[in-house]
Amino acid sequence: MIGLIGLGVMGWRIGANLANDKKLDIVWDRNEEKRKEFAKKYNVKEAKTPQELVQSSDIIISMLADDNAVNSVISPLVQLMKGKILIDMSTISPSLSVTLANKIKENGGVMYDAPVIGTSVFVEQKKITVLVGGPKEHFDKVKDLLSSTSSNIVYMGDNGFGLYSKLVNNLLLGAYAVALAEAYNFGIKSGLDKDKVAKVLMELSSAKSPTSEIKTPKMVSGDYSTQFATKHMRKDLEIIQREAQNLKVITPMSSLALQFYRMAEALGYSESDYISVIEIFKKLSPS
């Protein structure tokens, strides 16, 4: 039996891919209406509590919002994990993940941190990358299961290293998106046609990337429908700042980028896609 905890933007889509491949049996989410809707749509069982889900499952996947959510949901379950595998796909502090992994190990279970690279669009296309940290022993099981939702599943090392790898990615991504927004705003303020600026960023620039190809059209249209929320980018950059302090590493670019995402949240873009950070540049640049 395979269970899924968490039916947010990413969790729902990951669950859908698993269910469509007959690799999901039971789900739980804090939102009763949401879990009932998913269970009915994908013909899986609905757990009334996380404890019920764990007791019914051999492998548990979790995709939760942040440290607080993971700690509050997973910590009470560690004593139920004997003989079970937990694959936590949340992006959280590596230190918290390692602590939980050790507690689960003490209770006879195994935990993997398995955060993803890619937005909800990539999940729907089954093109996310999963970065896995944990014992090599059961990695093949993890890889086989997650192949239903991912095109690239990479073993990064011991517990915590999947998360450190994800933070490396999001440090670059967070700073890159702010630079992308800055470049776009600079271009349109110079008088260039917005479509010409978009062409440079998406096609002609030596710094073009999948991110510029996906996010530039959203800046052009002002469509900030959420693929990855501003609040989550801000949260990840805050984790990076804490980890950098612990490691005694300077992170000036991500520190500056963090301030822009905080400003975007203050303007009401917390739930919007993180490329809504362009609005900061618009508001601070006189017409």
Rosetta blueprint (number, residue, H / E / L):
1 M L
2 I E
3 G E
4 L E
5 I E
6 G L
7 L L
8 G L
9 V H
10 M H
11 G H
12 W H
13 R H
14 I H
15 G H
16 A H
17 N H
18 L H
19 A H
20 N H
21 D L
22 K L
23 K L
24 L L
25 D L
26 I E
27 V E
28 W E
29 D L
30 R L
31 N L
32 E H
33 E H
34 K H
35 R H
36 K H
37 E H
38 F H
39 A H
40 K H
41 K H
42 Y H
43 N L
44 V L
45 K E
46 E E
47 A L
48 K L
49 T L
50 P H
51 Q H
52 E H
53 L H
54 V H
55 Q H
56 S H
57 S L
58 D L
59 I E
60 I E
61 I E
62 S E
63 M L
64 L L
65 A L
66 D L
67 D H
68 N H
69 A H
70 V H
71 N H
72 S H
73 V H
74 I H
75 S H
76 P H
77 L H
78 V H
79 Q H
80 L H
81 M L
82 K L
83 G L
84 K L
85 I E
86 L E
87 I E
88 D E
89 M L
90 S L
91 T L
92 I L
93 S L
94 P H
95 S H
96 L H
97 S H
98 V H
99 T H
100 L H
101 A H
102 N H
103 K H
104 I H
105 K H
106 E H
107 N L
108 G L
109 G L
110 V E
111 M E
112 Y E
113 D E
114 A L
115 P L
116 V E
117 I E
118 G L
119 T L
120 S H
121 V H
122 F H
123 V H
124 E H
125 Q L
126 K L
127 K L
128 I E
129 T E
130 V E
131 L E
132 V E
133 G E
134 G L
135 P L
136 K H
137 E H
138 H H
139 F H
140 D H
141 K H
142 V H
143 K H
144 D H
145 L H
146 L H
147 S L
148 S L
149 T L
150 S E
151 S E
152 N E
153 I E
154 V E
155 Y E
156 M E
157 G E
158 D L
159 N L
160 G L
161 F H
162 G H
163 L H
164 Y H
165 S H
166 K H
167 L H
168 V H
169 N H
170 N H
171 L H
172 L H
173 L H
174 G H
175 A H
176 Y H
177 A H
178 V H
179 A H
180 L H
181 A H
182 E H
183 A H
184 Y H
185 N H
186 F H
187 G H
188 I H
189 K H
190 S L
191 G L
192 L L
193 D L
194 K H
195 D H
196 K H
197 V H
198 A H
199 K H
200 V H
201 L H
202 M H
203 E H
204 L H
205 S L
206 S L
207 A L
208 K L
209 S L
210 P H
211 T H
212 S H
213 E H
214 I H
215 K H
216 T H
217 P H
218 K H
219 M H
220 V H
221 S H
222 G L
223 D L
224 Y L
225 S L
226 T L
227 Q L
228 F L
229 A E
230 T H
231 K H
232 H H
233 M H
234 R H
235 K H
236 D H
237 L H
238 E H
239 I H
240 I H
241 Q H
242 R H
243 E H
244 A H
245 Q H
246 N H
247 L H
248 K L
249 V L
250 I L
251 T L
252 P H
253 M H
254 S H
255 S H
256 L H
257 A H
258 L H
259 Q H
260 F H
261 Y H
262 R H
263 M H
264 A H
265 E H
266 A H
267 L L
268 G L
269 Y L
270 S L
271 E L
272 S L
273 D E
274 Y H
275 I H
276 S H
277 V H
278 I H
279 E H
280 I H
281 F H
282 K H
283 K H
284 L L
285 S L
286 P L
287 S L
